[in-house]
Amino acid sequence: MAIGMAIAAHLIGHTRDGARSLLEHEQASWLWTRLRAGFPDAFSCELMPDHLHLVTPPGGRARFVRVLAMFTARFGVRFDVIVEIANTADIAMRMIRYGFHNPLRDSLVTDPYAWKWSTLRDLVGAAYPVWTHAPRVARALGVKPEGLVRRVTQSADLRPRRPELAPIAAVSMCALQDATAAALRIDCFTEHMLGRQLLVQAAHAIGMPVTAQLAAAVGRSGRTIRRDRARRHPALSAVLLCLADARLRHARTGGFTRER
């Protein structure tokens, strides 16, 4: 790509009047869903308590402002918007890495993979639905897919280990619930039908037998549990990845789990 041609825009929305409510689940989920729908070609996104980062192809400022205006109308939180332009892939990747590392700079987590509202999880397949598919982002930025995650996470001071599926030994029901909630970015587990189905499928995948505890946790009969586990959902791999890597389900801020 020629130097000087814009290839990405870094859209930043800062809340006004000291508001720090963006991680309350209703607000975060609403904002995440609308941004994902409005920017299906985004490269990255992160929500913070009082601001958000969105790196996209150029030309999305008006859409960004509209989403924030709808958020203001619903939740009463107002924003100031900043736009930064990248004219090389290296600059775009620095912008993406800046967002991924933002929770660490604010001392909210100690690892970028531990942040719930970050598309870094999407890049490695630890979330469902996936917003930022790694092959698409890599192709848009002109880099090899196998090197993308390293380039947007690693720096001279930080080299986080990429989550990987691993054999899973016996786990607690709480860990299963946390992994399912983490993969789906949900808060109220018992009211989420897909979450209950995925917990059953994850339990079956790791060899956990059908028990009264499992039936009680998902509010389903043994017969329904046997039916659920026979229908493998595409999100199951994300749940198993979250189950295999505690970083993905033990976020301290903006998260959904209990420290154990």
C-alpha positions in Angstrom: 0.0 0.0 0.0 1.2 3.5 -0.8 2.4 5.7 2.1 -0.1 8.4 2.8 -3.2 6.4 1.9 -5.4 5.8 4.9 -5.9 2.1 5.7 -7.4 2.3 9.2 -9.1 4.7 11.6 -8.8 4.5 15.4 -12.1 5.8 16.8 -12.1 6.6 20.5 -15.1 7.6 22.5 -14.5 9.2 25.9 -17.4 9.6 28.3 -18.2 13.0 29.7 -18.8 14.2 33.2 -16.7 11.5 34.8 -19.0 8.7 33.8 -17.4 5.2 34.4 -20.4 2.9 33.7 -19.5 1.4 30.3 -18.6 -2.0 31.9 -22.0 -2.4 33.6 -23.2 -5.5 31.8 -26.4 -4.0 30.3 -24.4 -1.0 28.9 -21.4 -3.1 27.7 -23.5 -5.7 26.1 -25.7 -3.2 24.3 -22.7 -1.2 23.1 -20.8 -4.3 22.0 -23.7 -5.7 20.0 -24.4 -2.4 18.2 -20.8 -1.8 17.4 -20.4 -5.4 16.0 -23.5 -4.9 13.8 -22.4 -1.5 12.6 -18.8 -2.3 12.0 -18.6 -6.0 10.8 -15.3 -5.2 9.1 -13.6 -3.8 12.3 -10.1 -4.8 13.1 -10.4 -4.5 16.9 -12.5 -3.2 19.8 -12.1 -2.7 23.5 -14.5 -1.3 26.1 -13.0 0.4 29.2 -14.9 1.9 32.2 -14.9 5.4 30.7 -13.9 5.0 27.1 -13.8 2.7 24.1 -11.4 1.9 21.3 -12.5 0.8 17.8 -10.0 0.3 14.9 -11.7 0.0 11.6 -11.2 0.7 7.9 -11.4 4.4 7.2 -14.7 6.2 6.9 -16.6 5.0 9.9 -16.7 8.2 12.1 -20.3 9.0 11.2 -21.5 5.5 12.0 -19.5 5.6 15.3 -21.1 8.9 16.3 -24.6 7.5 15.5 -24.0 4.4 17.7 -22.8 6.6 20.6 -25.8 9.0 20.1 -28.2 6.0 20.5 -26.3 4.9 23.6 -26.6 8.4 25.0 -30.4 8.4 24.3 -30.8 5.0 26.1 -28.3 5.3 29.0 -27.7 9.1 29.4 -24.0 8.8 29.0 -22.4 11.4 26.6 -19.2 11.1 24.7 -16.4 13.1 23.1 -15.0 11.5 19.9 -11.4 11.4 18.8 -10.2 10.0 15.4 -6.7 8.9 14.6 -5.7 7.8 11.1 -3.2 5.1 10.1 -1.5 5.2 6.7 0.6 2.1 7.1 -0.2 -1.4 8.4 2.5 -1.0 11.1 0.7 2.0 12.5 -2.6 0.2 12.3 -1.2 -2.7 14.3 0.3 -0.4 16.9 -3.2 1.1 17.3 -4.7 -2.3 17.7 -2.0 -3.3 20.2 -2.6 -0.1 22.1 -6.2 -1.0 22.7 -5.4 -4.6 23.7 -2.9 -3.4 26.3 -5.1 -0.6 27.6 -6.5 -2.7 30.5 -2.9 -3.5 31.6 -1.9 0.2 31.6 -4.8 1.0 33.8 -3.9 -1.9 36.2 -7.2 -3.6 35.6 -5.8 -7.0 34.6 -2.2 -8.4 34.3 -2.7 -10.1 30.9 -4.5 -8.8 27.8 -6.4 -12.1 27.3 -8.0 -11.6 30.7 -10.1 -8.7 29.5 -13.7 -9.6 28.7 -14.6 -6.8 26.4 -11.7 -7.1 23.9 -11.7 -8.6 20.5 -8.3 -10.2 21.3 -10.4 -13.1 22.5 -12.1 -13.2 19.1 -8.8 -13.3 17.2 -7.9 -16.6 19.0 -11.4 -18.2 18.9 -12.2 -17.7 22.6 -15.5 -15.9 22.0 -18.8 -16.5 20.2 -20.0 -15.1 17.9 -16.6 -14.1 16.5 -16.4 -10.5 15.5 -12.9 -10.0 14.2 -11.9 -13.2 12.3 -8.1 -13.4 12.3 -7.8 -14.3 8.6 -9.9 -11.3 7.5 -8.0 -8.9 9.7 -4.7 -10.3 8.6 -5.7 -10.0 4.9 -6.9 -6.4 5.3 -3.6 -5.4 7.0 -1.4 -7.4 4.5 0.2 -9.7 7.1 0.4 -13.5 7.4 -2.5 -14.9 9.6 -0.1 -17.0 11.7 1.8 -13.9 12.7 -1.1 -11.5 13.3 -1.7 -12.2 17.0 1.9 -12.0 17.9 2.3 -8.6 16.1 -0.8 -7.1 17.8 0.0 -8.4 21.3 3.7 -8.6 21.8 6.0 -5.7 22.6 9.5 -5.3 24.1 8.0 -5.5 27.6 5.2 -7.9 27.1 4.9 -11.3 25.4 1.6 -12.9 26.5 1.2 -16.6 25.8 -1.5 -17.4 23.3 -4.4 -19.5 24.7 -4.4 -23.1 23.4 -6.7 -26.0 23.8 -5.3 -28.6 26.2 -6.5 -31.8 27.9 -8.9 -30.9 30.7 -9.0 -32.8 33.9 -11.8 -32.8 36.3 -13.3 -29.3 36.8 -15.8 -27.7 39.1 -19.4 -26.7 38.1 -18.4 -23.1 38.7 -15.5 -23.4 36.2 -17.9 -24.8 33.6 -20.3 -22.0 34.2 -17.6 -19.4 34.1 -16.1 -20.7 30.9 -19.5 -20.7 29.2 -20.3 -17.2 30.3 -16.8 -16.1 29.2 -17.2 -17.5 25.7 -20.6 -15.9 25.2 -19.9 -12.7 27.1 -23.1 -13.1 29.1 -23.9 -12.2 32.7 -27.1 -13.9 33.8 -26.2 -17.5 32.9 -29.5 -19.2 34.1 -31.6 -17.1 31.7 -29.5 -17.8 28.6 -30.7 -20.9 26.7 -27.6 -21.3 24.5 -25.4 -20.9 27.6 -27.3 -23.8 29.3 -26.9 -26.0 26.2 -23.2 -25.2 25.9 -22.6 -26.1 29.5 -24.1 -29.5 28.9 -22.0 -30.0 25.8 -18.8 -28.9 27.5 -19.5 -31.2 30.4 -20.0 -34.1 27.9 -16.8 -33.1 26.0 -14.6 -33.5 29.1 -16.3 -36.7 30.2 -18.4 -35.3 33.1 -21.4 -37.7 33.6 -25.0 -36.5 33.8 -25.6 -35.8 37.4 -28.2 -34.1 39.6 -25.8 -31.2 40.1 -25.5 -30.7 36.3 -29.3 -31.0 35.8 -29.9 -28.4 38.6 -27.2 -26.0 37.2 -28.9 -25.9 33.8 -32.5 -26.4 34.9 -33.1 -29.3 32.5 -34.1 -32.9 32.8 -31.8 -35.8 32.2 -33.6 -36.5 28.9 -33.1 -32.9 27.7 -29.5 -33.0 28.8 -28.9 -36.1 26.7 -30.5 -34.4 23.7 -28.5 -31.1 24.2 -25.2 -32.9 24.3 -25.8 -34.6 21.0 -26.0 -31.3 19.1 -22.5 -29.9 19.0 -22.8 -26.1 18.7 -20.1 -24.0 16.9 -19.5 -22.1 20.2 -18.3 -25.2 22.0 -14.7 -24.8 20.9 -14.7 -21.3 22.5 -16.1 -22.7 25.7 -13.5 -25.4 25.9 -10.7 -22.9 25.2 -12.0 -20.7 28.1 -12.1 -23.8 30.3 -8.5 -24.8 29.4 -7.1 -21.3 30.1 -8.0 -19.6 33.4 -7.0 -16.2 32.1 -10.1 -16.3 29.9 -12.6 -16.7 32.7 -11.0 -15.0 35.7 -11.1 -11.3 34.7 -11.1 -9.0 37.7 -12.7 -6.0 36.1 -15.5 -5.9 33.6 -15.7 -9.6 34.1 -18.2 -12.2 35.2 -16.4 -14.7 37.5 -15.6 -15.3 41.1 -12.0 -15.5 42.2 -11.3 -18.9 43.6 
